[in-house]
Amino acid sequence: MAGDESISVGPGVSVLPPTQPELVEGIAHENPVVSDAGAGNDTTDSDPVTATALAGRLQHLSLSAQTIHADDFLNSHQSVAPPMHVSTTFRYNDDPDELRPWANINPNNPYDSHVYSRDSAPNTTRLEAVLTSILHGPALTYSSGLSAFHALLVFLNPKRVAIGGGYHGCHGVIQVLSKLTGLRTVDLLDPDFDADLQPGDVVHVETPLNPTGEARDLAYYAERAHKKGCYLTVDATFAPPPLLDPFAWGADVIMHSGTKYFGGHSDMLCGVLAINPKHAGAWVRGLREERLVLGSVMGSFEGWLGVRSLRTLEVRVKKQSADAEKLVAWLEGARKDAGSVASEMVAEVKHASLQAAAMEGNGWLARQMPNGFGPVFAVYMKDADFARRLPSKLALFHHATSLGGVESLVEWRAMTDAGVDKRLLRFSIGLEGFEDLRDDLIQGFEALRAERAAKDAGVAVAGA
């Protein structure tokens, strides 16, 4: 970029204009790069200070410090809480000599410069800054988790995707793309899943797994993928920071349904892709250009909600995960106790914390998730009718789909996933507290036992 004519936007701050668009002439673009050249900090035009660099400058601090302050460089107002911007479009410079295509610099804060909200907007820019910090790689937001997964596959354009189980919606995205590109799937659970993979293909690992909350060994899949020249993409929705850092185990891309824990209050849709810094240069630009024409950008209000929610991410997730682990341990014990009401109804409990072999000594799971094993687990009841009826007996658990909110949820998973075992209940633990949730489950089991006993008695009377 040395030699490009810079645009002065204030004392000591200049902007290098965007390069020639590559995707769609006159539409797709590269963000201008803001440089602090001449600001007295020894930087030069060949060493630009980008928004991505500023977003990651606090990674030596605690997670909560990052979620509260990583977007401080975008403050353009004295207000402590971020303002909500709902504008879809932004005024150009009044001076015609300062007009530069796709470089609509905000003189009050050049890092907070926008043209049109299908490309970028103030609230989503702040959300991406915080996510870039806590995910340890430049992050882009999307309108939903599935739109993020779709954008990922469109950008990488693999011939094959190795995938096993997990969220059924991701399999649906693959089916849609297969109509257009012939994209094929490979069973990740096959011991020889990588036999037919070629360079550029994708190994997609969801961990912990939806709906059971079980974990998978990322280092193992990273080695297998990279040996074949493939990319490891990781859906870490069930284990947001501080529970898991997929980049530390070889991931090329991290995906999140931000609707869940990043949102945290069951009131926003969001998808996130974070790119391993080794790919950042070309990949982030390409993904952003394609997002502009795919139209899968998230709304400004949702961006504002996301920033609000991330401020408390660490305290929420640590408590939710710890309480889930206590509930899982209690349920597993109650299931095995012949004198417990739960033993009459619960066949099996699934959660990463129960993967004993993976945690023995210095096992991979203990190393991969040292701060907890996630707030979601599954319970297989002894018959489908128990699973269908238990949610209606619970007072503190809402019977609803999704997860990650401050309120605890239970779902008879067959409501939204036609292929799941009809005996399965998925639990998402909120912030109510272990003892209250345990007691709610006990009274729910007792109510279900009473209902079953009354039904059996009625059948016996009718048959007498």
C-alpha positions in Angstrom: 0.0 0.0 0.0 3.0 2.3 0.2 2.8 4.8 -2.5 -1.0 5.0 -2.4 -2.3 8.5 -1.9 -3.6 8.8 1.6 -6.6 10.8 2.8 -6.1 13.1 5.8 -8.9 12.9 8.4 -7.3 14.8 11.2 -4.0 15.5 12.9 -1.7 12.5 12.8 -4.4 10.2 11.2 -4.7 9.3 7.6 -6.6 6.7 5.6 -5.3 4.6 2.7 -8.0 4.2 0.0 -9.4 0.8 -0.8 -7.9 -1.3 -3.6 -9.7 -2.2 -6.8 -12.9 -4.2 -6.1 -12.5 -7.9 -7.0 -15.9 -9.5 -6.6 -18.5 -7.2 -8.1 -17.3 -4.0 -9.9 -18.5 -1.0 -8.0 -20.1 -2.9 -5.1 -17.7 -5.2 -3.3 -14.8 -3.4 -1.7 -12.0 -3.6 0.8 -12.3 -1.5 4.0 -10.0 1.5 4.0 -7.0 1.0 6.3 -6.6 3.6 9.0 -3.0 4.6 9.9 -1.6 6.5 12.8 1.3 7.7 10.8 2.7 11.0 12.3 0.8 10.6 15.5 4.0 10.3 17.5 3.8 6.5 18.1 6.6 5.5 15.6 4.1 3.9 13.1 4.4 4.6 9.4 2.1 4.3 6.4 3.7 0.8 5.8 2.7 -0.3 9.3 -1.1 0.6 9.4 -3.1 0.4 12.6 -6.3 -1.4 11.5 -9.5 -1.8 13.4 -8.8 -5.5 13.7 -5.5 -4.8 15.4 -7.2 -2.4 17.8 -9.9 -4.9 18.6 -7.3 -7.4 19.7 -5.1 -5.2 21.7 -6.6 -6.3 25.1 -6.2 -10.0 24.7 -3.7 -10.0 27.6 -6.5 -9.0 29.9 -9.3 -11.2 31.4 -12.2 -12.3 29.3 -14.6 -9.9 31.1 -12.2 -7.0 30.6 -12.2 -7.7 26.9 -15.9 -8.0 26.6 -16.4 -4.7 28.3 -13.6 -2.7 26.7 -12.5 -4.3 23.4 -14.8 -1.9 21.5 -13.7 1.3 23.4 -11.7 2.6 20.3 -15.1 2.9 18.5 -16.6 5.3 21.1 -17.6 8.4 19.3 -19.8 9.8 22.1 -19.6 10.5 25.8 -22.3 8.0 26.6 -21.0 5.0 28.6 -23.6 2.6 27.2 -23.3 2.2 23.4 -26.0 4.2 21.5 -28.2 2.3 19.2 -28.0 3.3 15.5 -30.8 2.4 13.3 -29.8 4.2 10.1 -29.3 2.0 7.0 -27.3 4.7 5.1 -24.6 7.2 6.0 -24.0 10.7 4.5 -20.9 11.2 2.3 -18.5 14.1 2.7 -19.8 17.5 1.8 -16.5 18.4 0.0 -16.6 16.8 -3.5 -12.8 16.8 -3.6 -12.8 14.4 -0.6 -15.1 11.8 -2.1 -13.5 8.4 -2.6 -15.5 5.3 -3.7 -16.2 3.1 -0.7 -14.1 5.2 1.6 -16.7 7.2 3.5 -14.5 8.3 6.4 -16.2 9.5 9.5 -14.2 12.6 10.6 -15.2 12.1 14.3 -13.9 8.5 14.3 -12.3 7.0 11.2 -12.6 3.5 12.6 -16.3 3.9 12.7 -16.9 4.7 9.0 -19.8 3.3 7.0 -21.6 3.6 3.7 -24.6 1.2 3.9 -25.7 -1.2 6.6 -25.7 -4.2 4.3 -22.0 -3.9 4.5 -21.4 -2.4 7.9 -23.0 -0.4 10.6 -22.0 1.1 14.0 -23.6 -1.5 16.3 -22.5 -4.6 14.4 -19.0 -3.1 14.0 -18.7 -2.8 17.8 -20.0 -6.4 18.2 -17.4 -7.7 15.8 -14.7 -5.8 17.6 -15.5 -7.6 20.9 -15.8 -11.0 19.2 -12.5 -10.5 17.4 -10.9 -10.0 20.8 -12.4 -12.9 22.7 -12.3 -15.4 19.8 -8.6 -14.6 19.0 -9.2 -14.0 15.3 -11.0 -11.4 13.1 -14.8 -12.0 13.4 -17.7 -11.4 11.0 -21.3 -11.4 12.1 -24.3 -12.8 10.1 -28.1 -12.8 10.4 -28.1 -16.3 12.0 -25.9 -19.3 12.8 -27.0 -21.0 9.6 -26.4 -18.0 7.4 -22.8 -18.0 8.8 -22.4 -21.7 8.0 -23.8 -21.1 4.5 -21.4 -18.2 4.0 -18.5 -20.3 5.1 -19.2 -23.1 2.6 -19.9 -20.6 -0.2 -16.6 -19.0 0.4 -14.5 -22.2 0.8 -16.5 -24.0 -1.9 -15.3 -27.5 -1.0 -16.1 -30.6 -3.1 -16.7 -32.6 0.1 -17.6 -31.9 3.7 -16.8 -34.4 6.5 -19.5 -34.0 9.1 -21.1 -36.3 11.7 -24.3 -35.8 13.6 -24.7 -32.4 15.2 -27.2 -29.7 14.4 -29.6 -30.8 11.7 -29.8 -27.3 10.2 -26.1 -27.6 9.1 -27.0 -30.7 7.2 -29.9 -28.8 5.6 -27.5 -26.1 4.4 -25.3 -28.8 2.8 -28.3 -30.3 1.1 -29.2 -27.0 -0.4 -25.7 -26.4 -1.7 -25.5 -29.9 -3.1 -28.2 -29.0 -5.5 -26.0 -26.2 -6.9 -22.5 -27.5 -6.6 -22.7 -31.2 -6.2 -21.3 -30.9 -2.7 -21.0 -34.3 -1.0 -20.8 -35.3 2.6 -18.5 -37.8 4.2 -19.3 -39.5 7.5 -17.0 -38.0 10.2 -17.6 -41.1 12.4 -16.2 -43.4 9.8 -12.6 -44.3 10.9 -11.5 -43.7 7.3 -13.5 -40.5 6.8 -10.5 -38.7 5.3 -9.7 -41.4 2.7 -11.4 -39.6 -0.2 -10.8 -36.0 1.0 -8.9 -33.7 -1.3 -7.1 -30.4 -0.6 -9.6 -27.6 -0.1 -12.3 -29.9 1.4 -13.8 -29.2 4.8 -13.7 -31.2 8.0 -16.6 -29.7 10.1 -16.6 -30.6 13.8 -19.2 -29.6 16.2 -18.1 -29.7 19.8 -19.8 -30.0 22.2 -22.3 -31.9 20.1 -26.0 -30.9 19.6 -28.1 -32.2 21.3 -26.1 -34.3 23.7 -23.4 -32.0 24.9 -20.7 -34.5 24.2 -17.2 -33.3 23.2 -14.9 -34.2 20.3 -11.1 -34.2 20.1 -10.2 -31.2 18.0 -6.4 -31.8 17.9 -7.2 -35.3 16.4 -9.4 -33.9 13.6 -7.0 -31.0 13.0 -4.2 -33.4 12.3 -6.3 -35.6 10.0 -7.7 -32.6 8.1 -4.4 -30.7 7.6 -2.5 -33.8 6.5 -4.9 -34.0 3.6 -4.8 -30.3 2.9 -8.3 -29.7 4.2 -9.7 -27.0 6.4 -10.9 -27.7 10.0 -14.1 -25.7 10.7 -15.4 -25.9 14.3 -18.9 -25.1 15.5 -18.2 -24.2 19.1 -21.7 -22.8 19.9 -22.1 -25.0 22.9 -18.7 -23.9 24.3 -18.2 -20.2 24.0 -15.3 -18.4 25.7 -14.1 -19.1 28.4 -14.8 -22.8 27.8 -13.1 -23.5 24.5 -10.6 -21.9 22.1 -10.7 -24.0 18.9 -7.8 -22.0 17.4 -5.5 -23.4 20.1 -6.3 -26.9 18.8 -5.8 -26.2 15.1 -9.1 -24.8 13.8 -9.0 -22.7 10.6 -12.5 -21.2 11.2 -14.6 -21.0 14.3 -18.4 -20.8 13.9 -21.0 -19.8 16.5 -24.7 -19.5 16.5 -24.5 -16.2 18.4 -28.2 -16.5 19.0 -27.2 -18.7 22.0 -24.6 -17.6 24.5 -23.4 -14.5 22.8 -27.0 -13.3 22.8 -27.7 -14.9 26.2 -31.2 -13.5 26.6 -33.3 -15.4 24.0 -34.0 -12.2 22.1 -31.6 -11.9 19.1 -30.5 -13.9 16.1 -26.8 -13.9 15.2 -24.2 -16.0 13.4 -20.4 -15.6 13.8 -17.4 -16.7 11.8 -13.9 -16.1 13.3 -10.9 -16.6 11.1 -7.6 -18.0 12.2 -5.2 -15.1 11.9 -3.0 -17.1 9.5 -5.8 -16.9 6.9 -7.0 -13.4 7.9 -5.7 -11.3 5.0 -7.5 -12.8 2.0 -10.3 -14.7 3.8 -11.8 -11.8 5.8 -11.9 -9.5 2.8 -13.5 -12.3 0.7 -16.1 -13.2 3.3 -17.1 -9.6 3.8 -17.4 -9.0 0.0 -19.5 -12.1 -0.4 -21.7 -11.2 2.7 -22.4 -7.9 1.0 -24.0 -9.6 -2.0 -25.5 -12.6 -0.1 -27.3 -10.1 2.0 -26.9 -12.1 5.2 -25.7 -9.2 7.4 -27.3 -9.0 10.9 -29.5 -6.0 11.8 -28.4 -3.0 13.8 -30.7 -3.7 16.7 -29.4 -7.2 17.0 -25.9 -5.8 16.9 -26.7 -3.5 19.8 -28.3 -6.4 21.7 -25.2 -8.5 21.1 -22.8 -5.9 22.6 -25.1 -5.6 25.6 -25.0 -9.3 26.1 -21.3 -9.9 25.7 -20.6 -7.6 28.6 -21.7 -10.4 30.9 -20.6 -13.5 28.9 -18.0 -14.8 31.3 -20.0 -14.7 34.4 -23.0 -16.2 32.7 -21.3 -19.0 31.0 -19.1 -20.0 33.9 -22.2 -20.3 36.2 -24.3 -22.0 33.6 -21.6 -24.6 32.9 -20.9 -25.2 36.6 -24.5 -25.7 37.5 -25.0 -28.0 34.5 -22.1 -30.2 35.6 -23.7 -30.4 39.1 -27.1 -31.3 37.7 -25.5 -34.0 35.4 -23.6 -35.5 38.3 -26.7 -35.5 40.4 -28.9 -37.0 37.7 -26.4 -39.7 36.9 -26.2 -40.7 40.5 -30.0 -40.6 40.9 -30.4 -42.7 37.8 -28.3 -45.4 39.4 -30.0 -45.2 42.8 -32.8 -47.7 42.9 -34.5 -45.7 45.6 -34.7 -42.5 43.5 -37.7 -41.5 41.6 -35.4 -40.6 38.7 -34.2 -44.2 38.4 -37.8 -45.2 37.4 -37.7 -42.9 34.4 -34.2 -42.0 33.3 -32.3 -44.4 31.1 -29.2 -42.4 30.3 -27.5 -39.0 30.7 -25.2 -37.5 28.1 -22.7 -34.7 28.7 -19.0 -34.0 28.1 -18.4 -34.2 31.9 -19.3 -37.9 31.7 -16.7 -38.8 29.1 -14.5 -40.2 31.8 -11.9 -41.9 29.5 -11.2 -38.6 27.8 -10.5 -36.8 31.1 -8.4 -39.4 32.9 -5.0 -38.0 33.9 -4.1 -35.4 31.3 -6.7 -36.6 28.8 -7.5 -34.6 25.7 -10.9 -33.3 27.0 -9.4 -32.1 30.3 -6.9 -30.1 28.3 -9.3 -28.9 25.6 -12.0 -27.7 28.1 -10.2 -26.8 31.3 -12.8 -24.3 32.5 -16.0 -26.4 32.2 -17.8 -28.7 29.9 -20.8 -26.6 28.7 -24.3 -25.8 29.9 -26.2 -28.3 27.7 -26.8 -32.0 28.3 -29.3 -34.6 27.2 -31.4 -37.1 29.1 -32.8 -40.3 27.5 -36.0 -41.3 29.3 -37.0 -44.9 29.5 -39.8 -44.4 27.0 -41.0 -41.7 24.6 -44.1 -40.9 26.6 -42.0 -40.0 29.6 -40.0 -37.6 27.4 -43.1 -36.1 25.9 -44.8 -35.4 29.2 -42.0 -34.5 31.7 -41.5 -30.9 30.4 -45.2 -30.0 31.2 -44.5 -31.0 34.8 -41.6 -28.6 35.3 -42.0 -25.1 36.7 -38.6 -23.4 36.3 -37.7 -25.0 32.9 -39.5 -23.5 30.0 -40.4 -26.1 27.3 -39.0 -24.4 24.3 -36.3 -24.9 21.6 -33.0 -23.1 21.4 -30.6 -22.6 24.3 -28.0 -20.3 25.9 -30.4 -17.8 27.6 -30.5 -16.8 31.3 -33.6 -19.0 31.7 -33.3 -22.8 31.8 -35.0 -24.6 28.9 -36.0 -28.2 28.3 -37.0 -29.5 24.9 -38.6 -32.8 23.9 -36.2 -32.7 21.0 -38.6 -34.5 18.6 -40.5 -31.2 18.4 -37.9 -29.7 16.1 -35.7 -32.6 15.0 -37.5 -35.4 13.2 -34.6 -37.7 13.2 -33.8 -37.7 16.9 -34.6 -40.5 19.3 -38.1 -39.8 20.7 -36.9 -40.5 24.2 -34.4 -37.6 24.2 -34.8 -34.4 26.3 -32.3 -31.6 25.8 -31.6 -29.4 28.8 -30.1 -25.9 28.6 -29.1 -24.6 32.0 -29.7 -20.9 32.8 -28.9 -18.9 35.9 -31.6 -20.0 38.4 -29.2 -22.1 40.5 -28.4 -25.8 40.9 -30.5 -26.4 44.0 -33.7 -24.8 42.5 -33.3 -26.7 39.2 -32.6 -30.0 41.0 -35.7 -29.6 43.1 -37.8 -28.7 40.1 -36.7 -31.9 38.4 -37.5 -34.0 41.5 -41.0 -32.6 41.7 -41.4 -33.1 38.0 -40.4 -36.7 38.2 -42.8 -37.2 41.1 -45.6 -35.6 39.2 -44.9 -37.7 36.2 -44.9 -40.9 38.4 -48.2 -39.9 40.0 -49.7 -39.3 36.6 -48.5 -42.6 35.3 -49.8 -44.4 38.4 -53.2 -42.8 38.0 -53.4 -43.8 34.4 -52.4 -47.4 35.2 -55.0 -47.5 37.9 -57.6 -46.2 35.5 -56.7 -48.9 33.0 -56.9 -51.6 35.7 -60.4 -50.4 36.8 -61.6 -50.3 33.2 -60.3 -53.8 32.6 -61.9 -55.3 35.8 
